[in-house]
Amino acid sequence: MQFQSVYLRVWLGQTVYVLDSKSGLKRELKDRKAYKIIVGLVSDWQGEIES
């Protein structure tokens, strides 16, 4: 497993703020309203899964 980035996603109403260690800060607008805070990791499983 190869680590790529860590992110924090804050969902306030219809606005979602995403702070990513790789791509910086982004703001998105969504159709539904919600209030959430999500912390996540992005990784790549190189060579672990064969087709």
Sequence and secondary structure as in RCSB ss.txt:
>XXXX:A:sequence
MQFQSVYLRVWLGQTVYVLDSKSGLKRELKDRKAYKIIVGLVSDWQGEIES
>XXXX:A:secstr
 EEEEEEEEEEEEEEEEEEETTTEEEEEEEEEEEEEEEEEEEEE TTT   
